[in-house]
C-alpha cells in the first residue's frame, strides 16, 4: 500500500516537533498546563514519543498508527488548555492560532490511523481498514 500525503504530513510534523522538543525543551514549557507535574520531563517524553511514532510509521510497524493516535490524544488536552488560556491574553494572533490548532488534530489523527502498515501474514481480519 502506498503512503498517502497525510501520512507524510504526520511523519514530517512529528519529526520536526520531536527533534525540537529534545533540542529546545524549554521553548515548550509555556504550552504546558501549570497543574501538570514534571513539565520539563513531559516535554522530553513527548518528544521521544513523537520520534518513536515517526520510526514506527516509517517502518510500517503494525502498532505505529495506534501509538501515533494515542500520542496525539495525549497532547490534545495541553492544546485545549493553551487555547482556553490564550483567550485571556492580549495577543489575538496567539489566541487565533491556538484555537485553529485544535481542529487540525482531527485530520492528523485520521492520517495517523490510516497510515500503511506491513501486512500480517497470519491475520484473517483487518483492523481500522489496514491491510
Helices and strands as residue ranges (DSSP letters): H 5-23, G 25-31, H 39-59, H 64-86, H 92-113
